[in-house]
Amino acid sequence: MRLKDRLACVHELALWAEGCGVVAGVDEVGRGPLAGPVLAAAVVVPDNPDLREFLLREAGDSKQLKAAKREELAVVIERECVVGVGEASVAEIDELNIRRASLLAMARAIAGLPGDRMTGLPDKRINGVVVDGNVLIPAEFLAGISVMQRVVIGGDACELAVACASIVAKVRRDALMVALDAEFPGYGWARNAGYGTAAHMEGLVRLGVTVHHRRTFAPIRNQVARNQVARGREAA
């Protein structure tokens, strides 16, 4: 099946039919890594036939795109669409758990949609969202923002706005991890984006745990415990 056919935007169209004039797709990146924040993007794709045709032809699940193509598309999306970005920190991940922290990042991305970019849209504010996954964003995280929500598993492969959000989130988080790699070299974050690759695990053994590591994740928790045992032996 062609990508254009798969990106049927069923949920976006349904929200339009239910009276939502401005519908965003929302997706997150970074649930699995051992280090770094979880980052989300919310994207409103304007009802511009040429733009939508281009994105339908070019966009797909960001995980399946080459990095250069993903970065090229992210530039177009951020220039031509309405984009909000939000993140949840490592401390929030450890406090809330990764699932709830991901939802918090999504809520912050929705809140980050710039109102001044809404002027040419049917409504002047966001009132509908298509969320990648199977869990609604809790009202407590939306902080008074009233939106109709639809959830869809694998939304980045079947909803255009979610696919665009996935691309932006991936590019933004990868750039963040490159910057953190320069600050904390030795873990390979510029290449592994914080995932538990062999290079990352070797860095943990050699250099220890940083402030950017998720201490509630088992590999990090286990490394902290090993470090404590080693320090105890040295003290003895």
C-alpha positions, -999 to +999 in steps of 0.1 A: +000+000+000+013+034-009+022+058+019-002+083+006-030+058+010-019+047+045-018+084+057-056+085+054-060+110+083-092+093+094-091+107+129-082+142+118-111+142+094-134+128+121-125+157+145-131+182+117-165+166+112-172+170+149-166+207+147-129+210+155-115+237+132-079+233+143-066+198+148-030+189+158-012+156+156+009+148+186+038+124+190+067+118+213+102+105+209+125+091+236+106+067+257+132+040+255+166+057+260+185+055+292+195+092+291+180+125+281+145+139+282+114+126+264+104+152+238+071+157+220+058+178+191+024+190+182+018+199+145-012+215+128-010+210+090-029+239+073-056+230+048-033+239+019-037+213-009-002+217-023+014+215+011-006+185+022+000+168-011+038+173-007+037+160+029+015+131+020+041+121-007+072+127+014+063+121+051+061+088+069+070+073+102+101+093+111+118+061+123+118+048+087+133+079+071+170+085+066+183+112+089+191+137+061+155+133+047+140+137+081+160+169+088+150+183+054+113+176+061+115+190+096+126+224+081+096+224+058+072+214+086+084+240+110+083+267+083+049+259+068+029+243+096+020+254+132+044+236+155+047+233+193+074+214+212+075+202+248+096+179+269+097+162+302+130+162+320+149+132+334+139+142+369+102+142+358+106+108+341+121+094+373+093+110+394+063+103+372+074+072+352+081+073+315+045+068+304+031+098+324+062+119+315+055+112+278+020+125+282+032+155+301+056+163+272+027+160+248+006+183+268+034+209+269+038+206+231+001+214+227+004+243+250+035+254+230+015+259+198+020+296+189-013+315+188+000+340+164+004+313+138-033+304+141-046+335+124-052+320+090-069+289+104-107+282+108-104+287+146-079+308+164-070+281+189-064+244+191-095+224+198-087+189+186-057+165+188-049+131+174-025+115+199-001+087+189-007+057+213-036+044+232-038+067+262-055+101+264-035+131+277-048+137+313-067+169+319-043+177+348-014+180+323-034+201+298-037+229+324-071+242+313-067+237+276-099+221+263-094+198+233-112+168+219-088+139+217-086+108+196-059+082+202-045+059+175-018+033+178+009+037+152-005+072+144+028+083+128+021+058+100-016+066+093-022+103+103-004+131+084-002+155+113+011+128+136+037+118+111+048+154+109+050+156+147+070+125+148+095+139+124+099+172+143+102+155+176+129+131+164+150+158+148+147+181+178+156+153+203+185+140+182+199+176+181+196+179+218+214+146+224+242+158+201+246+188+223+246+167+255+272+144+239+295+174+236+290+182+272+293+146+284+315+128+259+322+091+262+287+077+260+281+080+223+249+100+226+254+118+193+251+084+176+228+064+199+205+092+212+208+079+247+197+043+239+215+014+256+240+005+229+273-013+236+291+021+235+267+037+259+270+008+284+308+008+281+307+045+289+286+039+320+311+013+333+341+035+326+327+070+334+297+063+357+262+078+357+255+114+348+227+138+357+212+131+324+207+094+331+173+080+341+179+064+374+146+045+376+156+026+344+170-008+353+204-006+336+211+028+353+197+016+386+219-015+385+250+006+375+244+029+405+241-001+428+274-015+414+291+018+419+279+019+455+293-016+461+326-006+445+329+025+467+321+004+498+349-020+490+373+009+484+363+024+517+369-009+535 
